[in-house]
Amino acid sequence: MKDAYDGYGVKSVRRSLALFDNRTRVRLRDEINCSSASTIYWFAHTKADIAISADGKTATLTQNGKKLIAQIASPDGAKFTQMDAKPLSSSPNPSGQDANAGIRKLVIKLTKTT
């Protein structure tokens, strides 16, 4: 995954995935180490309806009568938000890219973090 972060001061990137509780739960862990304090985004694109808890630590995604519950384990200051599935102003946006109609982004944004 590190190639996606070239030029952004990222020293290392690691993703791990584990299934547990009889394959009813998944843990996705992304570790990103930066050489200086940075703003880091994590996105999950979805057609599901997104409901975020008052503390921002839990997001419930609902689609076709099924639910997926996402929880942030760490870091302490991380919170879920949501936004349209459009590129950030700092992201590439090549012509001909799909408009992502009906798609939302589940978002975690960390600032001043290494």
C-alpha atoms as one frame of an Amber mdcrd trajectory, in Angstrom:
protein
   0.000   0.000   0.000   2.937   2.366   0.494   3.147   3.252  -3.236  -0.170
   5.106  -2.917   1.453   7.425  -0.370   4.698   8.238  -2.220   5.513  11.919
  -1.928   3.437  12.412   1.228   6.108  11.750   3.868   4.835   8.286   4.769
   7.496   5.987   6.215   5.403   2.816   6.371   1.875   1.539   5.748   0.500
  -1.777   6.934  -2.971  -3.315   6.713  -4.100  -6.420   8.543  -7.425  -8.224
   8.473  -8.672 -10.846  10.917 -11.905 -12.835  11.156 -13.083 -13.930  14.598
 -16.173 -14.882  16.661 -17.045 -17.700  14.250 -16.411 -15.431  11.242 -19.133
 -13.001  12.328 -16.695 -10.174  13.070 -13.846  -8.634  11.127 -11.014  -6.491
  12.397  -9.411  -4.210   9.821  -6.319  -2.454  11.087  -4.443   0.182   9.108
  -1.126   1.441  10.465   0.375   4.516   8.799   3.604   6.063  10.046   4.509
   9.549   8.824   7.835  11.338   9.073   6.091  14.529  10.288   2.699  15.576
  11.654   0.172  15.010   8.864  -3.515  14.893   8.001  -4.628  11.335   7.271
  -7.962  10.254   5.813  -9.511   6.786   5.864 -12.524   6.167   3.589 -15.048
   3.406   2.995 -17.334   3.960   0.002 -20.832   2.506   0.328 -24.366   2.556
  -1.049 -25.654   1.841   2.473 -27.386   4.375   4.683 -24.920   5.577   7.330
 -25.899   6.387  10.930 -23.141   7.635  13.232 -23.337   7.474  17.030 -23.278
  10.678  19.076 -19.657  10.069  20.134 -18.580   9.329  16.551 -17.001   5.990
  17.517 -19.638   3.740  15.887 -21.201   3.802  12.444 -24.125   1.603  11.437
 -24.426   0.923   7.718 -27.835  -0.351   6.590 -28.677  -1.713   3.143 -31.385
  -4.104   1.950 -32.421  -4.905   5.525 -28.878  -5.889   6.545 -26.633  -4.013
   8.985 -22.906  -3.657   9.373 -21.590  -2.025  12.520 -18.186  -0.330  12.316
 -16.363   0.733  15.468 -13.163   2.710  15.956 -10.842   1.050  18.466  -8.060
   3.643  18.281  -6.692   6.272  18.309  -8.690   8.001  21.040  -9.469  11.188
  19.067 -10.694   9.411  15.924 -14.346   9.827  14.933 -16.508   8.777  12.016
 -18.126  11.346   9.765 -19.695  10.974   6.327 -19.521  12.856   3.062 -20.415
  12.594  -0.601 -18.215  10.194  -2.582 -16.410  12.964  -4.425 -12.653  13.534
  -4.544 -11.178  15.904  -1.995  -9.997  19.230  -3.384  -6.419  17.941  -3.008
  -7.168  14.620  -4.773  -6.837  13.790  -8.453 -10.119  14.043 -10.363  -9.497
  12.886 -13.940 -12.078  13.586 -16.613 -14.471  10.718 -17.281 -14.446   9.574
 -13.658 -17.727   8.078 -12.447 -19.984  10.529 -10.590 -20.554   7.986  -7.779
 -24.301   8.658  -7.720 -25.897   7.073  -4.659 -22.532   6.452  -2.995 -21.436
   7.917   0.362 -18.080   7.905   2.125 -17.651   6.793   5.691 -14.724   8.936
   6.848 -12.081   9.092   9.557  -9.896  12.208   9.451  -6.872  12.538  11.708
  -4.945  15.807  11.867  -1.493  16.572  13.204  -0.695  12.891  13.558   2.365
  10.804  12.807
